[in-house]
Amino acid sequence: MKKPELLRALQQELRRHDFSTFLTETPSVANNGPGVVVPGCPACRKRLFTMANFMDHLADDVLPGLVEKLSTEAQRFGGE
């Protein structure tokens, strides 16, 4: 995989993740359900409470998985 393609794939995956909130279950408690709003990464549904936790999540969870996926695809298709 060439550097521009690698960069584009990394950027695309990183942009899917954000430090926001998500609902644990639907419907929410406000609608008489069991769900509560928690801080974290909605893409992974991982609870995170600080920006430092979010940065660790990107470095420790997101990037290693993406690198593994891209290297597996490159090997399968005879890439670099």
All heavy atoms as a GROMACS GRO file, in nm:
protein
  621
    1MET      N    1   0.085  -0.118   0.000
    1MET     CA    2   0.000   0.000   0.000
    1MET      C    3   0.090   0.124   0.000
    1MET      O    4   0.183   0.132   0.078
    1MET     CB    5  -0.089  -0.003   0.125
    1MET     CG    6  -0.181   0.113   0.138
    1MET     SD    7  -0.293   0.100   0.278
    1MET     CE    8  -0.432   0.026   0.199
    2LYS      N    9   0.062   0.213  -0.087
    2LYS     CA   10   0.141   0.336  -0.098
    2LYS      C   11   0.107   0.432   0.016
    2LYS      O   12  -0.001   0.426   0.073
    2LYS     CB   13   0.116   0.400  -0.233
    2LYS     CG   14   0.160   0.312  -0.350
    2LYS     CD   15   0.156   0.392  -0.476
    2LYS     CE   16   0.181   0.315  -0.599
    2LYS     NZ   17   0.279   0.228  -0.621
    3LYS      N   18   0.200   0.521   0.045
    3LYS     CA   19   0.183   0.614   0.157
    3LYS      C   20   0.055   0.696   0.149
    3LYS      O   21  -0.015   0.709   0.248
    3LYS     CB   22   0.306   0.704   0.172
    3LYS     CG   23   0.425   0.632   0.228
    3LYS     CD   24   0.542   0.727   0.243
    3LYS     CE   25   0.665   0.651   0.290
    3LYS     NZ   26   0.780   0.742   0.306
    4PRO      N   27   0.022   0.756   0.033
    4PRO     CA   28  -0.103   0.833   0.028
    4PRO      C   29  -0.228   0.748   0.056
    4PRO      O   30  -0.320   0.794   0.123
    4PRO     CB   31  -0.107   0.887  -0.115
    4PRO     CG   32   0.035   0.887  -0.160
    4PRO     CD   33   0.098   0.770  -0.092
    5GLU      N   34  -0.227   0.624   0.009
    5GLU     CA   35  -0.341   0.535   0.036
    5GLU      C   36  -0.348   0.500   0.184
    5GLU      O   37  -0.456   0.495   0.243
    5GLU     CB   38  -0.329   0.408  -0.047
    5GLU     CG   39  -0.340   0.429  -0.196
    5GLU     CD   40  -0.298   0.305  -0.274
    5GLU    OE1   41  -0.235   0.214  -0.216
    5GLU    OE2   42  -0.328   0.301  -0.394
    6LEU      N   43  -0.231   0.475   0.243
    6LEU     CA   44  -0.225   0.444   0.386
    6LEU      C   45  -0.274   0.562   0.468
    6LEU      O   46  -0.355   0.545   0.560
    6LEU     CB   47  -0.082   0.407   0.424
    6LEU     CG   48  -0.056   0.380   0.572
    6LEU    CD1   49  -0.140   0.264   0.622
    6LEU    CD2   50   0.092   0.354   0.596
    7LEU      N   51  -0.225   0.680   0.435
    7LEU     CA   52  -0.266   0.800   0.507
    7LEU      C   53  -0.417   0.820   0.496
    7LEU      O   54  -0.485   0.847   0.596
    7LEU     CB   55  -0.193   0.923   0.453
    7LEU     CG   56  -0.230   1.056   0.517
    7LEU    CD1   57  -0.202   1.055   0.666
    7LEU    CD2   58  -0.156   1.169   0.448
    8ARG      N   59  -0.472   0.804   0.378
    8ARG     CA   60  -0.616   0.821   0.357
    8ARG      C   61  -0.696   0.720   0.440
    8ARG      O   62  -0.796   0.754   0.503
    8ARG     CB   63  -0.648   0.808   0.208
    8ARG     CG   64  -0.785   0.855   0.170
    8ARG     CD   65  -0.809   0.864   0.019
    8ARG     NE   66  -0.723   0.788  -0.068
    8ARG     CZ   67  -0.617   0.839  -0.134
    8ARG    NH1   68  -0.586   0.965  -0.122
    8ARG    NH2   69  -0.543   0.763  -0.213
    9ALA      N   70  -0.650   0.594   0.444
    9ALA     CA   71  -0.720   0.492   0.522
    9ALA      C   72  -0.715   0.522   0.670
    9ALA      O   73  -0.815   0.508   0.742
    9ALA     CB   74  -0.659   0.354   0.493
   10LEU      N   75  -0.599   0.566   0.719
   10LEU     CA   76  -0.586   0.602   0.861
   10LEU      C   77  -0.674   0.721   0.896
   10LEU      O   78  -0.744   0.720   0.998
   10LEU     CB   79  -0.440   0.632   0.895
   10LEU     CG   80  -0.345   0.513   0.894
   10LEU    CD1   81  -0.200   0.559   0.900
   10LEU    CD2   82  -0.376   0.418   1.007
   11GLN      N   83  -0.672   0.823   0.812
   11GLN     CA   84  -0.755   0.942   0.837
   11GLN      C   85  -0.903   0.907   0.838
   11GLN      O   86  -0.978   0.954   0.924
   11GLN     CB   87  -0.728   1.050   0.732
   11GLN     CG   88  -0.593   1.115   0.745
   11GLN     CD   89  -0.561   1.205   0.627
   11GLN    OE1   90  -0.608   1.184   0.515
   11GLN    NE2   91  -0.478   1.305   0.652
   12GLN      N   92  -0.943   0.825   0.744
   12GLN     CA   93  -1.085   0.788   0.734
   12GLN      C   94  -1.129   0.715   0.861
   12GLN      O   95  -1.236   0.743   0.916
   12GLN     CB   96  -1.106   0.700   0.612
   12GLN     CG   97  -1.249   0.665   0.587
   12GLN     CD   98  -1.265   0.582   0.459
   12GLN    OE1   99  -1.167   0.543   0.394
   12GLN    NE2  100  -1.388   0.555   0.423
   13GLU      N  101  -1.048   0.622   0.909
   13GLU     CA  102  -1.085   0.548   1.029
   13GLU      C  103  -1.084   0.638   1.153
   13GLU      O  104  -1.175   0.632   1.235
   13GLU     CB  105  -0.990   0.430   1.051
   13GLU     CG  106  -1.021   0.348   1.175
   13GLU     CD  107  -1.158   0.282   1.174
   13GLU    OE1  108  -1.216   0.261   1.066
   13GLU    OE2  109  -1.208   0.250   1.285
   14LEU      N  110  -0.984   0.723   1.166
   14LEU     CA  111  -0.977   0.812   1.283
   14LEU      C  112  -1.095   0.908   1.286
   14LEU      O  113  -1.145   0.941   1.394
   14LEU     CB  114  -0.846   0.890   1.284
   14LEU     CG  115  -0.722   0.807   1.319
   14LEU    CD1  116  -0.597   0.892   1.305
   14LEU    CD2  117  -0.733   0.748   1.458
   15ARG      N  118  -1.142   0.951   1.170
   15ARG     CA  119  -1.256   1.045   1.166
   15ARG      C  120  -1.388   0.980   1.207
   15ARG      O  121  -1.483   1.050   1.240
   15ARG     CB  122  -1.267   1.106   1.027
   15ARG     CG  123  -1.159   1.207   1.001
   15ARG     CD  124  -1.174   1.278   0.869
   15ARG     NE  125  -1.069   1.376   0.854
   15ARG     CZ  126  -0.984   1.380   0.753
   15ARG    NH1  127  -0.994   1.292   0.654
   15ARG    NH2  128  -0.890   1.471   0.748
   16ARG      N  129  -1.395   0.848   1.204
   16ARG     CA  130  -1.517   0.779   1.249
   16ARG      C  131  -1.535   0.790   1.400
   16ARG      O  132  -1.645   0.780   1.452
   16ARG     CB  133  -1.509   0.628   1.216
   16ARG     CG  134  -1.541   0.590   1.079
   16ARG     CD  135  -1.551   0.439   1.056
   16ARG     NE  136  -1.504   0.348   1.158
   16ARG     CZ  137  -1.580   0.285   1.248
   16ARG    NH1  138  -1.710   0.306   1.252
   16ARG    NH2  139  -1.527   0.200   1.335
   17HIS      N  140  -1.426   0.809   1.471
   17HIS     CA  141  -1.428   0.809   1.617
   17HIS      C  142  -1.432   0.952   1.669
   17HIS      O  143  -1.365   1.039   1.616
   17HIS     CB  144  -1.304   0.738   1.671
   17HIS     CG  145  -1.294   0.597   1.622
   17HIS    ND1  146  -1.347   0.491   1.691
   17HIS    CD2  147  -1.242   0.546   1.508
   17HIS    CE1  148  -1.325   0.380   1.622
   17HIS    NE2  149  -1.262   0.411   1.511
   18ASP      N  150  -1.510   0.974   1.772
   18ASP     CA  151  -1.508   1.105   1.837
   18ASP      C  152  -1.539   1.089   1.984
   18ASP      O  153  -1.594   0.988   2.028
   18ASP     CB  154  -1.600   1.206   1.768
   18ASP     CG  155  -1.747   1.184   1.794
   18ASP    OD1  156  -1.784   1.160   1.909
   18ASP    OD2  157  -1.827   1.194   1.700
   19PHE      N  158  -1.500   1.189   2.059
   19PHE     CA  159  -1.525   1.190   2.203
   19PHE      C  160  -1.657   1.262   2.224
   19PHE      O  161  -1.666   1.383   2.218
   19PHE     CB  162  -1.411   1.261   2.275
   19PHE     CG  163  -1.423   1.258   2.424
   19PHE    CD1  164  -1.441   1.139   2.492
   19PHE    CD2  165  -1.412   1.374   2.498
   19PHE    CE1  166  -1.451   1.136   2.630
   19PHE    CE2  167  -1.421   1.371   2.636
   19PHE     CZ  168  -1.440   1.253   2.702
   20SER      N  169  -1.762   1.184   2.242
   20SER     CA  170  -1.896   1.237   2.248
   20SER      C  171  -1.976   1.160   2.353
   20SER      O  172  -1.920   1.120   2.454
   20SER     CB  173  -1.960   1.224   2.109
   20SER     OG  174  -2.085   1.286   2.105
   21THR      N  175  -2.103   1.138   2.326
   21THR     CA  176  -2.187   1.059   2.415
   21THR      C  177  -2.267   0.959   2.332
   21THR      O  178  -2.284   0.977   2.212
   21THR     CB  179  -2.286   1.148   2.493
   21THR    OG1  180  -2.366   1.221   2.400
   21THR    CG2  181  -2.213   1.244   2.586
   22PHE      N  182  -2.312   0.854   2.399
   22PHE     CA  183  -2.399   0.757   2.333
   22PHE      C  184  -2.493   0.698   2.436
   22PHE      O  185  -2.473   0.710   2.556
   22PHE     CB  186  -2.318   0.649   2.261
   22PHE     CG  187  -2.230   0.566   2.350
   22PHE    CD1  188  -2.276   0.447   2.403
   22PHE    CD2  189  -2.101   0.606   2.378
   22PHE    CE1  190  -2.195   0.370   2.485
   22PHE    CE2  191  -2.019   0.530   2.459
   22PHE     CZ  192  -2.065   0.411   2.512
   23LEU      N  193  -2.597   0.635   2.388
   23LEU     CA  194  -2.700   0.574   2.471
   23LEU      C  195  -2.664   0.427   2.492
   23LEU      O  196  -2.638   0.355   2.397
   23LEU     CB  197  -2.834   0.586   2.399
   23LEU     CG  198  -2.961   0.577   2.479
   23LEU    CD1  199  -2.965   0.678   2.591
   23LEU    CD2  200  -3.080   0.597   2.387
   24THR      N  201  -2.662   0.383   2.619
   24THR     CA  202  -2.624   0.244   2.648
   24THR      C  203  -2.727   0.146   2.595
   24THR      O  204  -2.691   0.038   2.547
   24THR     CB  205  -2.606   0.221   2.799
   24THR    OG1  206  -2.727   0.255   2.866
   24THR    CG2  207  -2.490   0.302   2.852
   25GLU      N  208  -2.852   0.178   2.606
   25GLU     CA  209  -2.961   0.095   2.554
   25GLU      C  210  -3.073   0.187   2.510
   25GLU      O  211  -3.080   0.300   2.551
   25GLU     CB  212  -3.016   0.001   2.663
   25GLU     CG  213  -2.917  -0.099   2.718
   25GLU     CD  214  -2.978  -0.183   2.828
   25GLU    OE1  215  -3.090  -0.234   2.808
   25GLU    OE2  216  -2.915  -0.196   2.933
   26THR      N  217  -3.160   0.136   2.425
   26THR     CA  218  -3.276   0.217   2.388
   26THR      C  219  -3.400   0.151   2.446
   26THR      O  220  -3.403   0.029   2.459
   26THR     CB  221  -3.291   0.226   2.235
   26THR    OG1  222  -3.295   0.096   2.182
   26THR    CG2  223  -3.176   0.303   2.174
   27PRO      N  224  -3.501   0.224   2.478
   27PRO     CA  225  -3.507   0.369   2.487
   27PRO      C  226  -3.434   0.421   2.611
   27PRO      O  227  -3.396   0.344   2.698
   27PRO     CB  228  -3.657   0.397   2.494
   27PRO     CG  229  -3.715   0.277   2.558
   27PRO     CD  230  -3.629   0.161   2.514
   28SER      N  231  -3.419   0.551   2.617
   28SER     CA  232  -3.348   0.613   2.729
   28SER      C  233  -3.436   0.617   2.853
   28SER      O  234  -3.558   0.597   2.847
   28SER     CB  235  -3.307   0.755   2.692
   28SER     OG  236  -3.420   0.838   2.682
   29VAL      N  237  -3.372   0.644   2.964
   29VAL     CA  238  -3.443   0.657   3.092
   29VAL      C  239  -3.549   0.767   3.080
   29VAL      O  240  -3.658   0.755   3.136
   29VAL     CB  241  -3.344   0.686   3.206
   29VAL    CG1  242  -3.417   0.722   3.335
   29VAL    CG2  243  -3.252   0.568   3.230
   30ALA      N  244  -3.517   0.872   3.005
   30ALA     CA  245  -3.612   0.982   2.986
   30ALA      C  246  -3.741   0.935   2.920
   30ALA      O  247  -3.847   0.996   2.938
   30ALA     CB  248  -3.549   1.092   2.903
   31ASN      N  249  -3.731   0.825   2.845
   31ASN     CA  250  -3.850   0.769   2.778
   31ASN      C  251  -3.893   0.639   2.844
   31ASN      O  252  -3.945   0.549   2.778
   31ASN     CB  253  -3.820   0.746   2.630
   31ASN     CG  254  -3.798   0.876   2.556
   31ASN    OD1  255  -3.867   0.974   2.582
   31ASN    ND2  256  -3.702   0.879   2.467
   32ASN      N  257  -3.870   0.630   2.975
   32ASN     CA  258  -3.908   0.513   3.056
   32ASN      C  259  -3.839   0.384   3.014
   32ASN      O  260  -3.894   0.275   3.027
   32ASN     CB  261  -4.060   0.493   3.055
   32ASN     CG  262  -4.133   0.610   3.117
   32ASN    OD1  263  -4.086   0.666   3.217
   32ASN    ND2  264  -4.244   0.650   3.059
   33GLY      N  265  -3.718   0.396   2.962
   33GLY     CA  266  -3.641   0.278   2.923
   33GLY      C  267  -3.520   0.261   3.012
   33GLY      O  268  -3.498   0.336   3.106
   34PRO      N  269  -3.437   0.160   2.983
   34PRO     CA  270  -3.321   0.133   3.066
   34PRO      C  271  -3.194   0.208   3.024
   34PRO      O  272  -3.093   0.204   3.093
   34PRO     CB  273  -3.299  -0.017   3.045
   34PRO     CG  274  -3.346  -0.041   2.906
   34PRO     CD  275  -3.462   0.054   2.886
   35GLY      N  276  -3.196   0.277   2.911
   35GLY     CA  277  -3.076   0.339   2.856
   35GLY      C  278  -3.036   0.468   2.924
   35GLY      O  279  -3.121   0.549   2.962
   36VAL      N  280  -2.906   0.485   2.940
   36VAL     CA  281  -2.852   0.609   2.994
   36VAL      C  282  -2.747   0.664   2.897
   36VAL      O  283  -2.683   0.589   2.825
   36VAL     CB  284  -2.788   0.591   3.133
   36VAL    CG1  285  -2.891   0.583   3.241
   36VAL    CG2  286  -2.697   0.472   3.138
   37VAL      N  287  -2.732   0.794   2.900
   37VAL     CA  288  -2.634   0.859   2.815
   37VAL      C  289  -2.500   0.856   2.889
   37VAL      O  290  -2.491   0.894   3.005
   37VAL     CB  291  -2.674   1.004   2.786
   37VAL    CG1  292  -2.567   1.077   2.707
   37VAL    CG2  293  -2.806   1.007   2.710
   38VAL      N  294  -2.395   0.806   2.819
   38VAL     CA  295  -2.262   0.799   2.879
   38VAL      C  296  -2.162   0.864   2.786
   38VAL      O  297  -2.180   0.865   2.664
   38VAL     CB  298  -2.221   0.652   2.908
   38VAL    CG1  299  -2.310   0.591   3.014
   38VAL    CG2  300  -2.222   0.568   2.783
   39PRO      N  301  -2.053   0.919   2.842
   39PRO     CA  302  -1.949   0.976   2.757
   39PRO      C  303  -1.862   0.867   2.698
   39PRO      O  304  -1.844   0.760   2.758
   39PRO     CB  305  -1.868   1.062   2.855
   39PRO     CG  306  -1.885   0.993   2.986
   39PRO     CD  307  -2.025   0.935   2.984
   40GLY      N  308  -1.810   0.892   2.578
   40GLY     CA  309  -1.720   0.795   2.518
   40GLY      C  310  -1.717   0.804   2.367
   40GLY      O  311  -1.747   0.908   2.308
   41CYS      N  312  -1.682   0.692   2.306
   41CYS     CA  313  -1.670   0.682   2.161
   41CYS      C  314  -1.793   0.611   2.104
   41CYS      O  315  -1.807   0.489   2.122
   41CYS     CB  316  -1.543   0.606   2.124
   41CYS     SG  317  -1.520   0.587   1.947
   42PRO      N  318  -1.883   0.684   2.040
   42PRO     CA  319  -2.003   0.621   1.986
   42PRO      C  320  -1.974   0.514   1.879
   42PRO      O  321  -2.047   0.416   1.868
   42PRO     CB  322  -2.081   0.737   1.924
   42PRO     CG  323  -2.026   0.859   1.986
   42PRO     CD  324  -1.884   0.828   2.020
   43ALA      N  325  -1.867   0.530   1.802
   43ALA     CA  326  -1.834   0.433   1.698
   43ALA      C  327  -1.802   0.296   1.758
   43ALA      O  328  -1.838   0.193   1.702
   43ALA     CB  329  -1.716   0.481   1.614
   44CYS      N  330  -1.737   0.296   1.874
   44CYS     CA  331  -1.698   0.171   1.940
   44CYS      C  332  -1.789   0.136   2.058
   44CYS      O  333  -1.779   0.027   2.112
   44CYS     CB  334  -1.555   0.182   1.994
   44CYS     SG  335  -1.432   0.210   1.868
   45ARG      N  336  -1.868   0.233   2.095
   45ARG     CA  337  -1.954   0.220   2.213
   45ARG      C  338  -1.869   0.188   2.337
   45ARG      O  339  -1.904   0.107   2.421
   45ARG     CB  340  -2.064   0.118   2.191
   45ARG     CG  341  -2.156   0.156   2.075
   45ARG     CD  342  -2.275   0.067   2.059
   45ARG     NE  343  -2.358   0.054   2.176
   45ARG     CZ  344  -2.447   0.146   2.218
   45ARG    NH1  345  -2.462   0.257   2.153
   45ARG    NH2  346  -2.521   0.123   2.325
   46LYS      N  347  -1.756   0.257   2.346
   46LYS     CA  348  -1.665   0.239   2.459
   46LYS      C  349  -1.677   0.360   2.550
   46LYS      O  350  -1.666   0.474   2.504
   46LYS     CB  351  -1.522   0.223   2.409
   46LYS     CG  352  -1.424   0.199   2.521
   46LYS     CD  353  -1.289   0.156   2.470
   46LYS     CE  354  -1.202   0.124   2.590
   46LYS     NZ  355  -1.078   0.061   2.549
   47ARG      N  356  -1.698   0.335   2.678
   47ARG     CA  357  -1.708   0.443   2.774
   47ARG      C  358  -1.571   0.503   2.802
   47ARG      O  359  -1.476   0.432   2.833
   47ARG     CB  360  -1.767   0.393   2.906
   47ARG     CG  361  -1.911   0.355   2.895
   47ARG     CD  362  -1.963   0.309   3.028
   47ARG     NE  363  -2.099   0.260   3.014
   47ARG     CZ  364  -2.182   0.247   3.115
   47ARG    NH1  365  -2.144   0.275   3.238
   47ARG    NH2  366  -2.304   0.202   3.094
   48LEU      N  367  -1.563   0.634   2.790
   48LEU     CA  368  -1.441   0.710   2.815
   48LEU      C  369  -1.480   0.836   2.889
   48LEU      O  370  -1.583   0.896   2.859
   48LEU     CB  371  -1.372   0.745   2.683
   48LEU     CG  372  -1.342   0.628   2.589
   48LEU    CD1  373  -1.312   0.678   2.449
   48LEU    CD2  374  -1.227   0.546   2.643
   49PHE      N  375  -1.396   0.876   2.983
   49PHE     CA  376  -1.437   0.989   3.066
   49PHE      C  377  -1.351   1.114   3.051
   49PHE      O  378  -1.389   1.221   3.095
   49PHE     CB  379  -1.441   0.946   3.213
   49PHE     CG  380  -1.545   0.839   3.236
   49PHE    CD1  381  -1.509   0.705   3.240
   49PHE    CD2  382  -1.679   0.871   3.246
   49PHE    CE1  383  -1.604   0.606   3.257
   49PHE    CE2  384  -1.775   0.773   3.263
   49PHE     CZ  385  -1.738   0.640   3.269
   50THR      N  386  -1.235   1.102   2.988
   50THR     CA  387  -1.149   1.218   2.968
   50THR      C  388  -1.092   1.217   2.826
   50THR      O  389  -1.092   1.113   2.759
   50THR     CB  390  -1.031   1.220   3.067
   50THR    OG1  391  -0.945   1.109   3.038
   50THR    CG2  392  -1.077   1.213   3.212
   51MET      N  393  -1.043   1.330   2.783
   51MET     CA  394  -0.979   1.338   2.652
   51MET      C  395  -0.855   1.249   2.650
   51MET      O  396  -0.824   1.188   2.547
   51MET     CB  397  -0.943   1.484   2.619
   51MET     CG  398  -0.884   1.501   2.481
   51MET     SD  399  -0.984   1.435   2.346
   51MET     CE  400  -1.120   1.549   2.343
   52ALA      N  401  -0.785   1.238   2.762
   52ALA     CA  402  -0.668   1.150   2.768
   52ALA      C  403  -0.711   1.004   2.746
   52ALA      O  404  -0.642   0.929   2.676
   52ALA     CB  405  -0.597   1.165   2.902
   53ASN      N  406  -0.825   0.964   2.804
   53ASN     CA  407  -0.877   0.829   2.780
   53ASN      C  408  -0.909   0.808   2.632
   53ASN      O  409  -0.883   0.701   2.577
   53ASN     CB  410  -1.006   0.803   2.858
   53ASN     CG  411  -0.990   0.791   3.006
   53ASN    OD1  412  -1.083   0.824   3.078
   53ASN    ND2  413  -0.876   0.746   3.055
   54PHE      N  414  -0.964   0.911   2.568
   54PHE     CA  415  -0.998   0.902   2.427
   54PHE      C  416  -0.872   0.888   2.342
   54PHE      O  417  -0.867   0.806   2.250
   54PHE     CB  418  -1.079   1.024   2.383
   54PHE     CG  419  -1.113   1.024   2.238
   54PHE    CD1  420  -1.199   0.929   2.185
   54PHE    CD2  421  -1.061   1.120   2.153
   54PHE    CE1  422  -1.231   0.928   2.050
   54PHE    CE2  423  -1.092   1.120   2.018
   54PHE     CZ  424  -1.176   1.024   1.966
   55MET      N  425  -0.769   0.965   2.372
   55MET     CA  426  -0.644   0.956   2.297
   55MET      C  427  -0.581   0.817   2.315
   55MET      O  428  -0.530   0.759   2.220
   55MET     CB  429  -0.546   1.066   2.341
   55MET     CG  430  -0.599   1.207   2.315
   55MET     SD  431  -0.641   1.238   2.143
   55MET     CE  432  -0.480   1.240   2.070
   56ASP      N  433  -0.587   0.763   2.437
   56ASP     CA  434  -0.537   0.628   2.461
   56ASP      C  435  -0.618   0.526   2.382
   56ASP      O  436  -0.563   0.430   2.328
   56ASP     CB  437  -0.542   0.593   2.610
   56ASP     CG  438  -0.438   0.667   2.691
   56ASP    OD1  439  -0.340   0.717   2.633
   56ASP    OD2  440  -0.455   0.674   2.815
   57HIS      N  441  -0.748   0.546   2.374
   57HIS     CA  442  -0.835   0.457   2.297
   57HIS      C  443  -0.793   0.456   2.150
   57HIS      O  444  -0.781   0.349   2.089
   57HIS     CB  445  -0.980   0.504   2.312
   57HIS     CG  446  -1.076   0.447   2.212
   57HIS    ND1  447  -1.101   0.314   2.201
   57HIS    CD2  448  -1.153   0.508   2.119
   57HIS    CE1  449  -1.190   0.293   2.104
   57HIS    NE2  450  -1.222   0.411   2.053
   58LEU      N  451  -0.767   0.573   2.094
   58LEU     CA  452  -0.723   0.579   1.954
   58LEU      C  453  -0.589   0.508   1.936
   58LEU      O  454  -0.572   0.429   1.843
   58LEU     CB  455  -0.711   0.725   1.908
   58LEU     CG  456  -0.841   0.803   1.896
   58LEU    CD1  457  -0.810   0.947   1.855
   58LEU    CD2  458  -0.936   0.739   1.798
   59ALA      N  459  -0.496   0.535   2.026
   59ALA     CA  460  -0.361   0.478   2.014
   59ALA      C  461  -0.358   0.329   2.042
   59ALA      O  462  -0.286   0.254   1.977
   59ALA     CB  463  -0.266   0.552   2.107
   60ASP      N  464  -0.435   0.284   2.141
   60ASP     CA  465  -0.425   0.145   2.188
   60ASP      C  466  -0.529   0.051   2.127
   60ASP      O  467  -0.504  -0.070   2.118
   60ASP     CB  468  -0.438   0.140   2.340
   60ASP     CG  469  -0.328   0.218   2.411
   60ASP    OD1  470  -0.222   0.239   2.350
   60ASP    OD2  471  -0.350   0.260   2.527
   61ASP      N  472  -0.644   0.103   2.088
   61ASP     CA  473  -0.752   0.018   2.036
   61ASP      C  474  -0.772   0.034   1.885
   61ASP      O  475  -0.782  -0.064   1.813
   61ASP     CB  476  -0.884   0.050   2.107
   61ASP     CG  477  -0.876   0.032   2.258
   61ASP    OD1  478  -0.800  -0.054   2.304
   61ASP    OD2  479  -0.945   0.108   2.329
   62VAL      N  480  -0.782   0.157   1.840
   62VAL     CA  481  -0.818   0.184   1.702
   62VAL      C  482  -0.702   0.160   1.606
   62VAL      O  483  -0.714   0.083   1.510
   62VAL     CB  484  -0.872   0.328   1.686
   62VAL    CG1  485  -0.900   0.360   1.541
   62VAL    CG2  486  -0.998   0.346   1.771
   63LEU      N  487  -0.589   0.225   1.630
   63LEU     CA  488  -0.477   0.215   1.535
   63LEU      C  489  -0.420   0.074   1.521
   63LEU      O  490  -0.398   0.029   1.408
   63LEU     CB  491  -0.367   0.314   1.572
   63LEU     CG  492  -0.399   0.460   1.540
   63LEU    CD1  493  -0.285   0.551   1.585
   63LEU    CD2  494  -0.427   0.479   1.394
   64PRO      N  495  -0.396  -0.001   1.629
   64PRO     CA  496  -0.344  -0.137   1.610
   64PRO      C  497  -0.438  -0.226   1.527
   64PRO      O  498  -0.392  -0.301   1.441
   64PRO     CB  499  -0.330  -0.191   1.753
   64PRO     CG  500  -0.312  -0.069   1.836
   64PRO     CD  501  -0.399   0.035   1.771
   65GLY      N  502  -0.566  -0.215   1.550
   65GLY     CA  503  -0.661  -0.294   1.472
   65GLY      C  504  -0.661  -0.255   1.326
   65GLY      O  505  -0.669  -0.341   1.237
   66LEU      N  506  -0.651  -0.126   1.300
   66LEU     CA  507  -0.649  -0.079   1.162
   66LEU      C  508  -0.520  -0.121   1.092
   66LEU      O  509  -0.524  -0.165   0.976
   66LEU     CB  510  -0.664   0.073   1.158
   66LEU     CG  511  -0.665   0.136   1.019
   66LEU    CD1  512  -0.777   0.079   0.935
   66LEU    CD2  513  -0.677   0.286   1.030
   67VAL      N  514  -0.408  -0.111   1.159
   67VAL     CA  515  -0.280  -0.153   1.100
   67VAL      C  516  -0.285  -0.302   1.067
   67VAL      O  517  -0.241  -0.345   0.960
   67VAL     CB  518  -0.162  -0.118   1.193
   67VAL    CG1  519  -0.035  -0.186   1.148
   67VAL    CG2  520  -0.143   0.032   1.200
   68GLU      N  521  -0.339  -0.381   1.158
   68GLU     CA  522  -0.350  -0.526   1.134
   68GLU      C  523  -0.440  -0.553   1.013
   68GLU      O  524  -0.406  -0.634   0.927
   68GLU     CB  525  -0.407  -0.595   1.258
   68GLU     CG  526  -0.420  -0.743   1.244
   68GLU     CD  527  -0.287  -0.815   1.226
   68GLU    OE1  528  -0.186  -0.767   1.278
   68GLU    OE2  529  -0.286  -0.920   1.158
   69LYS      N  530  -0.552  -0.484   1.007
   69LYS     CA  531  -0.645  -0.503   0.895
   69LYS      C  532  -0.580  -0.466   0.762
   69LYS      O  533  -0.589  -0.540   0.664
   69LYS     CB  534  -0.770  -0.418   0.918
   69LYS     CG  535  -0.870  -0.422   0.804
   69LYS     CD  536  -0.985  -0.328   0.831
   69LYS     CE  537  -1.071  -0.314   0.708
   69LYS     NZ  538  -1.166  -0.205   0.718
   70LEU      N  539  -0.513  -0.351   0.760
   70LEU     CA  540  -0.450  -0.306   0.636
   70LEU      C  541  -0.334  -0.396   0.594
   70LEU      O  542  -0.316  -0.423   0.475
   70LEU     CB  543  -0.402  -0.161   0.651
   70LEU     CG  544  -0.513  -0.056   0.664
   70LEU    CD1  545  -0.453   0.080   0.693
   70LEU    CD2  546  -0.600  -0.052   0.541
   71SER      N  547  -0.256  -0.445   0.690
   71SER     CA  548  -0.145  -0.532   0.654
   71SER      C  549  -0.196  -0.668   0.604
   71SER      O  550  -0.139  -0.725   0.512
   71SER     CB  551  -0.049  -0.550   0.771
   71SER     OG  552  -0.110  -0.619   0.877
   72THR      N  553  -0.305  -0.716   0.662
   72THR     CA  554  -0.365  -0.842   0.615
   72THR      C  555  -0.417  -0.825   0.473
   72THR      O  556  -0.396  -0.912   0.388
   72THR     CB  557  -0.479  -0.885   0.709
   72THR    OG1  558  -0.427  -0.901   0.840
   72THR    CG2  559  -0.542  -1.013   0.663
   73GLU      N  560  -0.483  -0.714   0.445
   73GLU     CA  561  -0.534  -0.688   0.311
   73GLU      C  562  -0.419  -0.674   0.211
   73GLU      O  563  -0.427  -0.726   0.100
   73GLU     CB  564  -0.620  -0.562   0.309
   73GLU     CG  565  -0.753  -0.579   0.375
   73GLU     CD  566  -0.834  -0.451   0.379
   73GLU    OE1  567  -0.788  -0.347   0.322
   73GLU    OE2  568  -0.942  -0.451   0.439
   74ALA      N  569  -0.312  -0.608   0.252
   74ALA     CA  570  -0.198  -0.590   0.161
   74ALA      C  571  -0.133  -0.724   0.128
   74ALA      O  572  -0.097  -0.750   0.012
   74ALA     CB  573  -0.095  -0.497   0.225
   75GLN      N  574  -0.122  -0.812   0.227
   75GLN     CA  575  -0.065  -0.944   0.203
   75GLN      C  576  -0.154  -1.028   0.111
   75GLN      O  577  -0.107  -1.098   0.024
   75GLN     CB  578  -0.044  -1.018   0.335
   75GLN     CG  579   0.068  -0.964   0.418
   75GLN     CD  580   0.077  -1.029   0.554
   75GLN    OE1  581  -0.008  -1.109   0.592
   75GLN    NE2  582   0.180  -0.993   0.628
   76ARG      N  583  -0.284  -1.017   0.133
   76ARG     CA  584  -0.379  -1.095   0.054
   76ARG      C  585  -0.377  -1.053  -0.093
   76ARG      O  586  -0.391  -1.135  -0.183
   76ARG     CB  587  -0.519  -1.078   0.112
   76ARG     CG  588  -0.620  -1.172   0.053
   76ARG     CD  589  -0.753  -1.171   0.123
   76ARG     NE  590  -0.760  -1.071   0.228
   76ARG     CZ  591  -0.870  -1.010   0.266
   76ARG    NH1  592  -0.983  -1.040   0.210
   76ARG    NH2  593  -0.871  -0.922   0.364
   77PHE      N  594  -0.360  -0.923  -0.116
   77PHE     CA  595  -0.362  -0.874  -0.252
   77PHE      C  596  -0.222  -0.852  -0.310
   77PHE      O  597  -0.206  -0.786  -0.412
   77PHE     CB  598  -0.443  -0.743  -0.260
   77PHE     CG  599  -0.588  -0.764  -0.225
   77PHE    CD1  600  -0.641  -0.709  -0.110
   77PHE    CD2  601  -0.671  -0.839  -0.307
   77PHE    CE1  602  -0.774  -0.728  -0.076
   77PHE    CE2  603  -0.804  -0.858  -0.275
   77PHE     CZ  604  -0.855  -0.804  -0.159
   78GLY      N  605  -0.120  -0.905  -0.243
   78GLY     CA  606   0.016  -0.896  -0.294
   78GLY      C  607   0.075  -0.757  -0.290
   78GLY      O  608   0.161  -0.723  -0.369
   79GLY      N  609   0.027  -0.676  -0.195
   79GLY     CA  610   0.079  -0.539  -0.185
   79GLY      C  611   0.206  -0.534  -0.105
   79GLY      O  612   0.270  -0.634  -0.076
   80GLU      N  613   0.245  -0.413  -0.068
   80GLU     CA  614   0.370  -0.390   0.004
   80GLU      C  615   0.357  -0.423   0.150
   80GLU      O  616   0.261  -0.411   0.212
   80GLU     CB  617   0.410  -0.243  -0.014
   80GLU     CG  618   0.431  -0.211  -0.158
   80GLU     CD  619   0.445  -0.060  -0.182
   80GLU    OE1  620   0.458   0.014  -0.085
   80GLU    OE2  621   0.439  -0.020  -0.296
   0.00000   0.00000   0.00000
